[in-house]
Amino acid sequence: MSNEKQLCQEIDTILSDINSSGISKIAPVTMEKLGKISADAAELGMKSGKGLIDNFIEVLKSFQAGKANENSVSLRLTALDFYKTNVLENQSGSVEEL
């Protein structure tokens, strides 16, 4: 990723895929993409974004293992979507001011 806008577009694509296929049908390739996006966020200095992505990944893994409920995953998905939306709207300052 070269900038925040591209990273947010990738997040949007993955979240759309998850919403269309359903939380219970997340493919391993999607988990890999999330891991890559997390690394890209770290490279861009997006600490909050990286934290939200990592938390989302961990809850997804817990859900797939039967240790978390769907509401917990949905909450993290909503938080990540909110972050993505506000990063794109916040063009004047640091994305970490969110």
N, C-alpha and C positions, 0 to 999 in steps of 0.2 A: 504494500500500500504506500502510496506517495503522499496522501493527505487525508484529512479528517472526512471530507466529503465522500471519497471513494470507500473508506472504511464504513461509513454509515450506509452507503448503498449496499455493501456486502451484507451488513447486519440486516438491512431491510429485506433483502432477497431471502436470507435464511429464515427470518421470522415469518415471511409470507409462505415459504415452503412448509414450515412447521404448522402454521395456521391452516393451510389447505389439507395437509396430510393427517394432522392430528398429533397431539402430544404423545400418544401411545405408539405411534408408528415412526419415530425418528430413526433414520438410517445411520449406520456407523459413519458414513461419509459426511453426514451433516455434523456429527460430533467432531470429526477431523477439521472441517471448515471452521467450526467455532474455535478450536484450538489455534488455528492459524490466525484468525482474526484477533484473538487475545494477544498473540505475539506481536501482531502488527500494531495493536493499540499501545503496547508497551514501547515499541520503537518510536511511536509518535508522541510519547509522553502523556498519553491519555490514561492516567492512573484510575480515575473513577470508572471509565469505560472498561478497562481491563478487569477491574474488580467485579463489575456487574456481569461481564461475560464469564469469568471464572466461576462466580457463584452460580450462574445459570447452568454451566456445564456440570458442576458438582451435584446440583439438585436433580438435573436430568439423569445422571448416573444413579443417584439414590432412588429416583422414581422407577427406573428400569430394573433396579434390583429389588423393588417392592418395599423400600424403606422410606419413601416420601409419597405424599398424596398429590393428586393432580392440581389442587388449589395452590400448593406450594410452587409448582412449576409455573402455573399461570401468573402468579404474583411476580416471579422473576422475569417472565416474558414481558409482562406489562412494564416493569421497571426498565428493562433494556430498551423497549420501544420508546418509552418516555425520554430516556437519555438520548437515544439516536435522534429523535425529533428535535430536541432542544439544542443539540450540538449543531445541527444544520441551521437553526434559527439564530444561534449566537455567533454571528460573524464578526462582532466588534471586539470581543475579548477572549480570554483564555477559556477553553472548554471546561476546565476544572472549576470555574466559578459557578457552575450549575449546582 
